[in-house]
Each structure stands twice: as structure tokens, then as C-alpha cells.
Amino acid sequence: MPPWWSILLGCCHAGLVNTIETARQLTGEDEVYAVVGGTHLGFCTGSQLEQTIQALRRFRVKKICTGHCTGFAAAARLAHEFPVAFQPTAVGYCLEV
């Protein structure tokens, strides 16, 4: 997998897993190096967050860089589940790939 295979999100209203699945279908790539931006997880149920965490593991995402609409509770959970991969983003954030 090339290190630049990343998905840049605005505010992912379509759902993070749906967006990754669509990108995988369009590119033929199985893994995702980085997911960057607003995941819109702040508005999901606990079950949806669990499914998203499992999907991020399945896709072997190396960097999870979330924006504002991820929500504090979901961001804290992602930080706990992915202590090396998770990074909150804000204005001026730089990601080196």
C-alpha cells in the first residue's frame, strides 16, 4: 500500500465506513493509510461507533486524524482504541506521509 493512500473528509455525513468502502471499491485498494478530517461520529450511536472502530481495524488504518464533528466522546474513544494512530486536528495541522 502506498503511504499516500489517504482519505480526506469534509464532514462525513455519508458515514465514515460507507466512505471508506466506496473509496476502496473505486481504487481497488484494501488498506487505508490515513483518514483525515471530520468523521461525523459525534452524532452516531454507541453501536455505530463500535462498528466504525472494528472497520478501522479491518482496514488497517495507520493514521486517524479527526476534525471537529467527530465529537469529544468519539474522539476520546478513538484515542483510547488507537493510541498510536489517533491525532486530533485543528487549523494549521500538518500530516506527513
C-alpha positions as CSV (number, residue, x, y, z in Angstrom):
1,M,0.0,0.0,0.0
2,P,1.5,3.4,-0.9
3,P,1.9,5.7,2.1
4,W,-0.2,8.4,0.3
5,W,-3.4,6.3,0.1
6,S,-5.4,8.6,2.4
7,I,-9.0,9.8,2.6
8,L,-9.6,13.5,3.2
9,L,-13.0,14.2,4.7
10,G,-15.1,17.3,5.0
11,C,-17.8,16.5,7.4
12,C,-18.5,12.8,6.6
13,H,-22.3,12.8,6.6
14,A,-22.4,9.7,4.4
15,G,-20.7,7.8,7.2
16,L,-17.0,7.0,7.6
17,V,-17.3,3.3,6.9
18,N,-19.5,4.0,3.8
19,T,-17.0,6.5,2.5
20,I,-14.0,4.2,3.0
21,E,-15.9,1.3,1.4
22,T,-16.7,3.4,-1.6
23,A,-13.1,4.6,-1.9
24,R,-11.9,1.0,-1.7
25,Q,-14.3,0.0,-4.5
26,L,-13.2,2.8,-6.7
27,T,-9.5,2.3,-6.2
28,G,-9.2,-1.4,-5.6
29,E,-7.1,-0.8,-2.5
30,D,-7.8,-2.8,0.6
31,E,-6.0,-0.7,3.2
32,V,-6.1,3.0,4.0
33,Y,-3.0,4.8,5.3
34,A,-4.8,7.8,6.8
35,V,-8.3,9.1,7.4
36,V,-8.2,12.9,7.9
37,G,-11.0,15.3,8.7
38,G,-14.5,15.4,10.1
39,T,-15.7,11.9,10.7
40,H,-19.2,13.0,11.9
41,L,-19.0,10.4,14.7
42,G,-20.3,12.8,17.3
43,F,-23.8,12.1,16.1
44,C,-23.7,8.3,15.9
45,T,-25.0,5.7,18.4
46,G,-22.7,3.6,20.5
47,S,-23.3,0.6,18.2
48,Q,-22.3,2.7,15.2
49,L,-19.1,3.8,16.9
50,E,-18.3,0.2,17.7
51,Q,-18.8,-0.9,14.1
52,T,-16.6,2.0,12.9
53,I,-13.8,1.0,15.3
54,Q,-13.9,-2.5,14.0
55,A,-13.9,-1.3,10.4
56,L,-10.9,1.0,11.1
57,R,-9.1,-2.1,12.4
58,R,-10.1,-4.2,9.4
59,F,-8.9,-1.5,7.0
60,R,-5.6,-1.3,9.0
61,V,-5.7,2.5,9.1
62,K,-2.3,3.8,10.2
63,K,-3.4,7.4,11.0
64,I,-6.7,8.7,12.2
65,C,-6.7,12.5,12.2
66,T,-10.1,13.7,13.2
67,G,-11.8,17.1,13.0
68,H,-14.5,18.9,15.0
69,C,-17.6,16.9,14.1
70,T,-16.0,13.7,15.4
71,G,-17.2,14.9,18.8
72,F,-15.4,14.8,22.1
73,A,-16.7,11.3,23.3
74,A,-16.0,9.6,20.0
75,A,-12.6,11.3,19.7
76,A,-11.7,10.1,23.2
77,R,-12.8,6.6,22.4
78,L,-10.7,6.6,19.2
79,A,-7.7,7.9,21.1
80,H,-8.1,5.0,23.6
81,E,-8.6,2.4,20.9
82,F,-5.8,3.7,18.5
83,P,-3.3,5.3,20.8
84,V,-0.5,5.4,18.2
85,A,-2.7,6.2,15.1
86,F,-5.0,8.8,16.6
87,Q,-4.3,12.6,16.3
88,P,-6.9,15.3,16.7
89,T,-6.7,18.0,14.0
90,A,-7.2,21.7,14.0
91,V,-6.4,24.7,11.8
92,G,-2.7,24.5,10.8
93,Y,-2.4,20.7,11.3
94,C,0.2,19.1,9.2
95,L,0.3,15.4,8.3
96,E,3.5,14.0,6.8
97,V,3.0,10.8,4.8
